[in-house]
């Protein structure tokens, strides 16, 4: 069931991308806001309680619906539910238009438009970036986005589905990533009751733990379809150059797989000065964008953007072939 659910979800997502204004996105944002306002009072226990409600309750509800459909109606309806959940949580088109727009601007020689699109995508200050730095940041943001929107979801969904938990893994992964990212963004940009330091810490620790295995599976898939030895060497010796351990593994493997230099000065997130003055948690959140040391490799060039696209799509093919083999082996066994 997992293979066919993923296949149908990817095909539907390519044909009809999920819009940012989709009611599901608005519902998730409203849920996170409601939980934070009602349960985030500043203590560590309340931070973990708010995170658990925001992330685990939707995960459990999706799992409950899956079990009810599977045992009361049948597996075909349960698979439709799996496809629907994956359609909302999995897909390239949720970020690929940013990548395509910046790549097209660079190919046309319009670096100003590329900087503007990069700044709008990540809400960062991209003024005066040289061409090679634009390419580097686009590679880094795109690879991390591909991991979080595609490969991480695939990994969590597949692992938990194998345990009989249906699409719960996909929801757990995406909700954990959304909570950590959304609350950090709110801490940086709002001054009216921003998320507490305890909530930010709980969301970050939980996300790091949940993403530990998926990040390494993504890095391994990049190594398999890229330059294997260099990717593994990058993973082993250069992942620590990045401030985030899990993202560092993915980026270091990417750098080795396509022989490109990644890491360096980070683009700074735009911060609301009033929010920073009210809550020191804003400063802690901003420090997550710390600079890193560069990996070995060639200076980023526009040709590396095409290499990244090939790397990602080859990795998708490997994932789907592996899931297909496991599915057919189970059917034949």
N, C-alpha and C positions, 0 to 999 in steps of 0.2 A: 504493500500500500504506500509506503514512504516514497519509493521511486516515482510512481505514477502521480502522487500528490504534488511532489516537487516539480515534475515535468509539466503538468498542467498549469500549475501556479506561475512558472516562469513564462510559459507561452502566453497565458492571459495577460501577464504583466507587460510583456513586450508589445502585445497588440493594443492594450488599453492601460496605460500607466496610471498609477494611483496619484491623483492630484493632491497638492498640499492642502487644499481646502476641503478635502474629503471629510465627511462627518466623523469618521473613526479617529482622525487626527485631532479634531476639535474635542471629541469626547475624552481622549487620553489626556490632553492638556488640562481640561476641566477637572478630570479626576485627580490628577497630580496636584493641581492648585487647591482643590477642596481638602485633600488629605493633609497637605502641608499647613494650611491655615488652621485646621482643627486639631492636629496632633503634634505639630512641631513647636514645642514650648522651650527648647533649648538644652534639655538634658540628654545624656547619651542614650538612656533607655527610651526616651520619647523619640529620639532620632531613629533608632532601630525599629520602633513600633510604626512610625510613619512610613519608613521604607518598606516594611513588611506588608502593610496595608496597600500601599501604592503598587507594589510589584507582585506579591504572592496572591492577593485576592483575585486579580484578573486571570492569573495563571491557573488557579484552582477552578474558577468558573469555566474557563475554556476546557479544562480537563473533564469537569463534570458533564458538560454538554457532550463531549466526545464519548464518554462511557455510556451515557443514556442513549445516544443514537446507536452506538455499536451493539448494545445488548438488548435494546427494546425494538429497534427498527431493522438494523442490519448494516453490514460493512459498506455497501455502496453509498448510503446516506452519510455514514461516518467519514468516508473518503471525501465527499463533497464538502463536509465541514472542515476537513484538513486542508483542502485546496483553498477554501475561503480564508482561513486563518493565515496560511502561507502567503496568499495574495496581499494581505494587509501588512505582513511583516518582512517579506522577502522581495528583493528585486533591484535590478540595476537602474531602472528609470527614475528612482527616487533621488539620484544624485548625478547620473551620467550627463544630463543636459548642461550642468555647470562645467564639467570636464570638456564636453564637446565645444561649448561656446568659447572657452578660453583657448583651446587648441586651435580653433578656426581663426581666432583673432591673431594668434601668434603666427600662424601660417600666412596670414595676409599682411604681416608686418605691423599690425596695429597694437603696439605694446600698451598704449594708454587704455584701450578698451579691455585688454587682457587684465591689467592691474585693477580696473574698476570692477570687472566681473569677479575676480578673485576676492576683492575686498567685500563685495556684496554677498558672495557665497559664505565666507567664513566670518564676516563681521570683524575684520581686522584692518589695520593700517598697512596698505600695500603701496604707498607712495614711494616713488623713486627707486623701486626694485629694478635691478638689471635683468636682462632677458633670462640669463641662466638661473637666477634666483626665482623668477616667476615659474619656470619649468620645474625647479626642484620642489617648490611648495605645492604646485599642482600635483606632482607625482605623489608626494607624501599624503596630502589630503585625500587624493583619489584612492590610493591603495588602502588607507585606513577605512574610508567609506565603503569600499568593496568588501573589506573584511567584515565590517559591522552590519552591512545591509545584505550580504550574500553568504559568505563562507562561514561566518560565525553562526548565523541562523541555521544554515545547513547542518553544521556540526551538532548544535544543541538539539535541533529537531530530530536528527537521525539517531543520536544516542538515546534520547528519552523515548522516542517512538519504539526503539528496539526493546525497551523495558515495558512497553504497553501503555505509555503515558500520552500517546497521540501527539497533538500539536503543542503540548504544554511547554516543551523545550524552546520552541520558536518564540512563544509569548514571554517566557521567563527571560530569555536573552535580550529581546528587544525592549521589554519594559525596564530591565535593569540598566541597559545602556541609555535609554531615554531619561530615566530618573536622574542618573548621575550627570548627564549633559544638560538637561533642562534646568535642574536646580542650580547648577553652577552658572548657567547663563543668567538666571534670575538674580543670583547673588551679585553678578557683575553689573546688572542693568536696572535694577529697581531699588528704590529707597524706602518704599512703603512695606514694612514687614518682610524683609528678604529672608531666605532660608538661613537657619542657624548653622553655626560651625559644626555642631553635633550631627545635624542631618546631612550636611555635605560630606562629613567624614564617614558616616555609615554608608551612604550611597556609593562613595568612591571605593571603600573597602569591599563592599559586596560585589560591585562591578568588576573589580580587579580579580576577585576569586572566581566569579562565573566565567570571565573571559580568559582565564589562564590556559585551559586546554584548547578551546577553539583557536586562540591566537597561534599556538604551536602547530595545530593541524593546518592552519592557513599557511604558515611559514614552510611546513613540510611540502605542501602541495606546490608552492612556488618553486621550491628547490627541485622537485621532481620534473616540472615542465620547463624549468629554466636551466641555468648553469649550476648543476647540483653541488659540486664541490665548493665553488665560491659562495653559494647561498648558505651552505652549512657552516662554512668558515665564518661568514658574516654573522650568522646566528650565534655561534659559539663565542666569538671574540669581540663583536662590535655592538651587540644588542644593548649592553650597559651604557653605551654612549648617549642613549636617549633617556629622558626623564621618566617616561612611563614604561614599565617593564614589559607589559604585553605588547604595546604598540612598538616598542623597540625591537622585539623579536620579529615582528612582521616587516618592519622597515629595513632592518639589517639583512634579512633574508632577501627582500626585494632588491636591495642595493647589490648584493652578490649575484643574484639571478640574472640581472640585466646589465651588470657592470656600470653602475652609476653612483656618483657620490651624493649621499643624502646626509641630512643633519646639518646643523649650523645655527645661525641666528634665527630665533622664532619670531613670527609676526605677532604683534601684541593685540590682544583683544580689547575692543573699545569698552571702557569702564565708565559707569555713571559716577561722577565725583561725589554726589550726595550719598549714594549707596556705600561707597568706600569709606566715607567719613562716619557713617552710622554704624556699620558692622565690620569689624576687622576680618570676618570670614571672607569678605570680598577680596582682600589682599591675598589670603591663602589660596583662594580659587584662581586668582590671576597668576600666581606663581607656578601653577600647573603648566603654563605655557613657557617654561624655562628653556633657555638655549641648550643646545646639545653639541657634542663634538661630531665632526664630519667622519663618515666612513671612507675607506679607500674607494677608488673608482674614477670613471671619466666625469668630466664636467657635464652637468645636465644640459642636454640639447633637445630640440624639438623631436628628433628621431626617437628619443627615449619614451616620449608619450605613446608612440605607436608600439614600442616594445612592451609598455605596461598593458596596453589593450590586449595584445597577443598573450601576454602572461596570464592575465585574468581569465580570458576565454578558454585558454588551454586548461587552466585549473578547473574551470566549470566542467569541461568535457571529462576530465579525469574523475571528478567527483561523481558525475552522472554515470559513467561507465562502472565505477566501483559499486554504486548503489544498485545498478541494474544487475550486475553479477551476483550480488548478495540476494537480491529479490528473486532472481530465477533459481539460484541455488536452494533458497528456502521453498519455492514452489515445487521444485523437482524432488526435494528431500522429504 
